[in-house]
């Protein structure tokens, strides 16, 4: 009988806490969204599975000596994984749309307004009992508004590592929900005639322009915002490898093997921070709410800038493309194209939307540099 009692004490059933059971269900929900609903499966599958592993009692995954502990310490706490992801994203990015229509840079910049609006919102939450965000916490939370998961993880690992799990889940969740969140905002802020605008075909962009572009962007970051150069530099490295045409093997490795391996490890590391004791707090609910507000404000500010450009251009710019400035590449651009086609079946906005979309990636990295420079 005593042996059975000892055996029972060593089982998971005897050691589960209510919080761990809740977080196991959260992990299963993330897996459902990824597998069944196909919301950002490349990240939600490892994040969801990491969440399940982190909440298994007595397994020790997140304790010193455990697999998830070392993955987080080596890759996320040091900031290496987000930087490698940025290199891969750079290798996958074609800046041709932005170079052909550089005015769309303003749309990407406008969409970052959600970041700075959320910064003040996080600070304002301190007036509500139960919330106690420092300036560093608020800065880390605000980057969710850029809808850029690697940037959010990079900033959170530097400024608020204890909030990393909640911030990462919020960032990737709202990225995954782009097709649901953005269309109502886009339609509410534009008229049928504005959505119906067909834009002119973009000019061809030369190989020389594409090679010089990442070098110029990096130079600008070095001169004016050195704090942003880790993210911008790796992004530009990946893009230069893509466009130079002389390191095809390295470019393909960055686009495939490297980014795929790092994505798995990064997802598991983020999931490891979804343990019940760290995630089930009132602060987490506040972060999730602020994330929704940040993303909505970013979308709205991008569309409003698009409306301004529409008027200044004499009706040549479709304001819908401003919604792509939130940086969720390429999903936001695809959503813009879909909403445009609903208004006009012959209106293809994908290439036009890719301009502000890639500008948003750079904008979120610059915003991250600004926040790091101000807070650190």
C-alpha positions as CSV (number, residue, x, y, z in Angstrom):
1,X,0.0,0.0,0.0
2,X,2.8,2.4,0.9
3,X,4.5,1.6,-2.5
4,X,1.3,2.5,-4.3
5,X,1.1,5.8,-2.4
6,X,4.7,6.7,-3.3
7,X,4.0,5.7,-6.9
8,X,0.8,8.0,-6.9
9,X,2.9,10.9,-5.6
10,X,5.2,10.6,-8.5
11,X,2.5,10.8,-11.2
12,X,1.4,13.9,-13.0
13,X,-2.2,13.5,-11.8
14,X,-1.2,13.9,-8.2
15,X,0.9,17.1,-8.8
16,X,-1.1,19.1,-11.3
17,X,-2.2,22.5,-10.0
18,X,-5.4,24.2,-11.3
19,X,-3.2,26.9,-13.0
20,X,-1.2,24.2,-14.8
21,X,-4.4,22.6,-16.1
22,X,-5.6,26.0,-17.4
23,X,-2.3,26.6,-19.2
24,X,-2.3,23.1,-20.7
25,X,-5.7,24.1,-22.2
26,X,-4.2,27.4,-23.4
27,X,-1.4,25.4,-25.1
28,X,-4.0,23.1,-26.7
29,X,-5.9,26.2,-27.9
30,X,-2.8,27.6,-29.5
31,X,-2.3,24.3,-31.3
32,X,-5.9,24.3,-32.4
33,X,-5.6,27.8,-33.9
34,X,-2.4,26.8,-35.7
35,X,-3.5,23.3,-37.0
36,X,-7.2,23.7,-37.6
37,X,-7.6,27.5,-38.2
38,X,-4.1,27.8,-39.7
39,X,-3.3,31.0,-37.7
40,X,0.5,31.5,-37.9
41,X,1.2,27.7,-37.6
42,X,4.9,28.1,-38.1
43,X,5.1,29.8,-34.7
44,X,2.0,28.8,-32.8
45,X,2.7,25.1,-33.1
46,X,6.1,25.3,-31.3
47,X,4.8,28.0,-28.9
48,X,1.7,25.9,-28.1
49,X,3.7,22.7,-27.6
50,X,6.3,24.6,-25.5
51,X,3.4,25.8,-23.3
52,X,2.3,22.2,-22.8
53,X,5.8,21.1,-21.9
54,X,6.4,24.0,-19.5
55,X,3.3,23.1,-17.5
56,X,4.0,19.4,-17.0
57,X,4.6,18.9,-13.2
58,X,8.0,17.4,-12.2
59,X,9.3,17.3,-15.8
60,X,11.8,20.1,-15.2
61,X,11.8,21.4,-18.7
62,X,12.0,25.1,-17.6
63,X,14.4,24.5,-14.6
64,X,18.2,24.7,-14.8
65,X,19.2,21.5,-16.6
66,X,16.0,21.3,-18.6
67,X,15.9,21.6,-22.4
68,X,13.6,24.6,-22.6
69,X,15.7,26.5,-19.9
70,X,18.8,26.3,-22.0
71,X,17.0,27.1,-25.3
72,X,15.7,30.3,-23.6
73,X,18.9,31.3,-21.9
74,X,21.1,30.8,-25.0
75,X,18.8,32.0,-27.8
76,X,16.2,34.4,-26.4
77,X,17.8,36.0,-23.3
78,X,20.8,36.9,-25.4
79,X,18.7,38.2,-28.3
80,X,20.3,35.8,-30.8
81,X,17.2,34.1,-32.0
82,X,15.2,37.3,-33.0
83,X,18.3,38.6,-34.8
84,X,18.7,35.4,-36.8
85,X,14.9,35.5,-37.6
86,X,15.4,39.1,-38.9
87,X,18.3,37.9,-41.1
88,X,16.0,35.3,-42.6
89,X,13.1,37.7,-43.1
90,X,15.5,40.1,-44.8
91,X,16.6,37.3,-47.2
92,X,12.9,36.7,-47.9
93,X,12.0,40.3,-48.5
94,X,11.8,42.1,-51.9
95,X,12.1,45.8,-51.4
96,X,11.2,46.5,-55.0
97,X,7.7,47.8,-54.2
98,X,9.1,50.3,-51.6
99,X,11.9,51.4,-53.9
100,X,9.5,51.9,-56.8
101,X,7.1,54.0,-54.6
102,X,9.2,55.4,-51.7
103,X,6.2,57.5,-50.6
104,X,4.7,54.4,-49.0
105,X,7.5,54.7,-46.4
106,X,5.2,57.2,-44.7
107,X,2.5,54.6,-44.5
108,X,4.8,52.2,-42.7
109,X,5.9,55.0,-40.4
110,X,2.3,56.1,-39.6
111,X,1.3,52.6,-38.6
112,X,3.9,52.7,-35.8
113,X,1.8,55.3,-34.0
114,X,0.1,52.4,-32.3
115,X,3.4,51.6,-30.5
116,X,3.8,55.0,-28.9
117,X,0.1,55.3,-28.1
118,X,0.3,52.0,-26.3
119,X,3.4,53.2,-24.3
120,X,1.3,55.8,-22.7
121,X,-1.6,53.4,-22.3
122,X,0.6,50.9,-20.4
123,X,1.8,53.7,-18.1
124,X,-1.8,54.9,-17.5
125,X,-2.8,51.4,-16.5
126,X,-0.7,51.9,-13.3
127,X,-3.6,54.0,-12.0
128,X,-5.7,50.8,-12.0
129,X,-5.3,48.6,-8.8
130,X,-3.3,45.4,-9.6
131,X,-1.1,46.9,-12.3
132,X,2.4,48.0,-11.8
133,X,4.3,48.5,-15.0
134,X,7.7,50.3,-15.0
135,X,8.8,52.4,-17.9
136,X,10.8,49.5,-19.2
137,X,7.8,47.2,-19.0
138,X,5.6,49.8,-20.8
139,X,8.1,50.1,-23.6
140,X,8.3,46.4,-24.0
141,X,4.5,46.0,-24.1
142,X,4.1,48.9,-26.6
143,X,6.2,47.2,-29.3
144,X,3.3,44.8,-29.7
145,X,1.6,47.5,-31.8
146,X,4.2,47.0,-34.5
147,X,2.8,43.5,-35.2
148,X,6.3,42.2,-35.5
149,X,7.0,39.1,-33.3
150,X,10.8,38.9,-33.4
151,X,11.1,42.7,-32.6
152,X,8.7,42.3,-29.7
153,X,10.7,39.3,-28.4
154,X,14.0,41.2,-28.8
155,X,12.8,44.3,-27.0
156,X,11.1,42.3,-24.2
157,X,14.2,40.2,-23.7
158,X,16.1,43.4,-23.1
159,X,13.6,45.4,-21.1
160,X,11.1,43.1,-19.4
161,X,12.1,39.4,-19.6
162,X,9.5,38.4,-17.0
163,X,6.8,39.6,-19.3
164,X,8.3,37.9,-22.4
165,X,5.7,35.1,-22.6
166,X,2.7,37.4,-22.4
167,X,4.2,39.9,-24.9
168,X,5.2,37.2,-27.4
169,X,1.9,35.5,-27.3
170,X,0.0,38.8,-27.7
171,X,2.3,39.8,-30.6
172,X,1.9,36.6,-32.5
173,X,-1.8,36.1,-31.7
174,X,-2.7,39.5,-33.1
175,X,-0.4,38.8,-36.1
176,X,-2.4,35.6,-36.7
177,X,-5.7,37.5,-36.3
178,X,-4.8,40.1,-39.0
179,X,-7.6,38.7,-41.3
180,X,-10.1,39.2,-38.6
181,X,-9.1,42.4,-36.9
182,X,-8.1,44.6,-39.9
183,X,-11.0,44.4,-42.4
184,X,-13.6,46.0,-40.1
185,X,-11.3,48.9,-39.3
186,X,-10.3,49.4,-42.9
187,X,-13.9,49.5,-44.1
188,X,-15.0,51.7,-41.3
189,X,-12.4,54.4,-42.1
190,X,-12.8,54.3,-45.9
191,X,-15.6,54.9,-48.4
192,X,-16.6,52.6,-51.2
193,X,-15.1,54.9,-53.8
194,X,-11.8,55.0,-51.9
195,X,-11.6,51.2,-51.7
196,X,-12.4,51.1,-55.4
197,X,-9.3,53.1,-56.5
198,X,-7.1,51.2,-58.9
199,X,-3.4,52.2,-58.6
200,X,-1.0,52.6,-61.5
201,X,1.5,49.8,-62.2
202,X,4.8,50.2,-60.4
203,X,8.0,51.0,-62.3
204,X,10.6,48.3,-62.8
205,X,13.4,48.4,-60.2
206,X,17.0,47.7,-61.2
207,X,19.3,45.2,-59.5
208,X,21.7,48.0,-58.6
209,X,19.0,49.9,-56.7
210,X,18.1,46.7,-54.8
211,X,21.8,46.2,-53.8
212,X,22.3,49.7,-52.6
213,X,19.1,50.0,-50.7
214,X,20.0,47.7,-47.7
215,X,23.4,49.4,-47.5
216,X,21.8,52.9,-47.4
217,X,19.3,51.8,-44.8
218,X,22.1,50.4,-42.6
219,X,24.1,53.6,-43.0
220,X,21.1,55.7,-41.9
221,X,20.6,53.5,-38.8
222,X,24.3,53.7,-37.9
223,X,24.3,57.5,-38.2
224,X,21.0,58.4,-36.6
225,X,19.9,55.4,-34.4
226,X,22.7,53.0,-33.4
227,X,20.4,51.3,-30.9
228,X,18.4,49.9,-33.9
229,X,21.4,48.5,-35.7
230,X,21.2,45.0,-34.3
231,X,17.8,44.4,-35.9
232,X,18.3,46.6,-38.9
233,X,21.8,45.3,-39.5
234,X,20.8,41.6,-39.6
235,X,17.7,42.4,-41.7
236,X,19.9,44.3,-44.2
237,X,22.5,41.5,-44.2
238,X,19.8,39.0,-45.2
239,X,18.5,41.3,-47.9
240,X,21.9,42.0,-49.3
241,X,22.7,38.3,-49.6
242,X,19.4,37.9,-51.5
243,X,20.0,40.8,-53.9
244,X,23.7,40.6,-54.5
245,X,23.4,37.3,-56.5
246,X,26.8,36.1,-55.5
247,X,26.0,34.1,-52.3
248,X,22.9,32.2,-53.4
249,X,23.7,29.3,-51.1
250,X,23.9,31.6,-48.1
251,X,20.7,33.4,-49.1
252,X,18.8,30.1,-49.5
253,X,20.2,28.9,-46.1
254,X,18.9,32.1,-44.4
255,X,15.6,31.7,-46.1
256,X,15.1,28.0,-45.3
257,X,17.3,26.0,-43.0
258,X,18.4,28.7,-40.6
259,X,15.1,30.5,-40.2
260,X,13.2,27.2,-39.9
261,X,15.5,25.8,-37.2
262,X,15.5,29.1,-35.2
263,X,11.7,29.4,-35.6
264,X,11.2,26.0,-33.9
265,X,13.6,26.9,-31.1
266,X,12.2,30.4,-30.6
267,X,8.7,29.1,-30.4
268,X,9.6,26.5,-27.8
269,X,11.5,29.2,-25.8
270,X,8.5,31.5,-25.9
271,X,6.2,28.7,-24.9
272,X,8.5,27.9,-21.9
273,X,7.5,31.3,-20.5
274,X,3.8,30.4,-20.5
275,X,4.0,28.6,-17.1
276,X,1.0,29.1,-14.9
277,X,2.9,31.0,-12.2
278,X,4.1,33.6,-14.7
279,X,1.2,33.8,-17.2
280,X,-1.9,33.7,-15.1
281,X,-1.7,37.2,-13.6
282,X,-3.7,40.4,-14.0
283,X,-0.8,42.0,-15.7
284,X,-1.1,39.4,-18.5
285,X,-4.7,40.3,-19.1
286,X,-3.7,44.0,-19.3
287,X,-0.9,43.1,-21.8
288,X,-3.4,41.2,-24.0
289,X,-5.9,44.1,-23.9
290,X,-3.2,46.7,-24.7
291,X,-2.0,44.5,-27.6
292,X,-5.4,44.6,-29.2
293,X,-5.6,48.4,-28.8
294,X,-2.1,48.8,-30.1
295,X,-2.7,46.8,-33.2
296,X,-6.0,48.5,-33.9
297,X,-4.5,51.9,-33.5
298,X,-1.6,51.0,-35.8
299,X,-4.0,49.8,-38.5
300,X,-6.2,52.9,-38.2
301,X,-3.3,55.3,-38.3
302,X,-1.9,53.6,-41.4
303,X,-5.3,53.8,-43.1
304,X,-5.7,57.5,-42.1
305,X,-2.3,58.3,-43.6
306,X,-3.4,56.5,-46.7
307,X,-6.5,58.7,-46.9
308,X,-4.3,61.8,-46.6
309,X,-2.1,60.5,-49.4
310,X,-5.2,59.7,-51.4
311,X,-6.3,63.4,-51.2
312,X,-2.9,64.8,-51.8
313,X,-2.3,62.6,-54.8
314,X,-5.7,63.6,-56.4
315,X,-7.2,60.2,-55.8
316,X,-4.3,58.1,-57.1
317,X,-3.5,56.3,-53.8
318,X,-5.9,53.6,-52.5
319,X,-6.0,54.3,-48.7
320,X,-6.4,50.6,-48.0
321,X,-2.7,50.0,-48.5
322,X,-2.0,52.0,-45.3
323,X,-3.2,49.0,-43.3
324,X,-0.3,47.0,-44.5
325,X,2.1,49.3,-42.6
326,X,1.7,47.3,-39.4
327,X,4.6,45.0,-40.5
328,X,2.8,41.6,-40.4
329,X,4.5,40.4,-43.6
330,X,3.0,39.3,-45.9
331,X,-0.3,38.6,-44.3
332,X,-1.3,42.3,-43.9
333,X,-0.6,42.9,-47.6
334,X,-2.7,39.9,-48.6
335,X,-5.6,41.2,-46.4
336,X,-5.4,44.6,-48.2
337,X,-5.5,42.9,-51.6
338,X,-8.5,40.8,-50.5
339,X,-10.5,43.8,-49.2
340,X,-9.6,45.7,-52.4
341,X,-10.9,42.9,-54.6
342,X,-14.1,42.9,-52.7
343,X,-14.7,46.5,-53.7
344,X,-13.4,46.0,-57.3
345,X,-12.8,42.5,-58.7
346,X,-10.2,43.9,-61.1
347,X,-8.2,45.8,-58.4
348,X,-5.0,44.0,-57.4
349,X,-3.3,45.9,-54.6
350,X,-0.8,43.2,-53.4
351,X,2.3,44.7,-54.9
352,X,1.3,48.2,-53.8
353,X,0.6,47.0,-50.3
354,X,4.0,45.3,-50.1
355,X,5.7,48.7,-50.1
356,X,4.2,49.9,-46.7
357,X,4.4,46.3,-45.5
358,X,8.2,46.1,-45.7
359,X,8.4,49.7,-44.6
360,X,6.5,48.6,-41.5
361,X,9.2,46.0,-40.8
362,X,11.9,48.7,-40.9
363,X,9.6,51.1,-38.9
364,X,9.1,48.6,-36.1
365,X,12.8,48.0,-35.9
366,X,13.4,51.8,-35.7
367,X,10.7,52.2,-33.1
368,X,12.4,49.4,-31.1
369,X,15.7,51.3,-31.3
370,X,14.1,54.5,-30.1
371,X,12.5,52.7,-27.1
372,X,15.8,50.9,-26.2
373,X,17.7,54.2,-26.5
374,X,15.2,56.0,-24.3
375,X,14.8,53.4,-21.6
376,X,18.2,51.6,-21.3
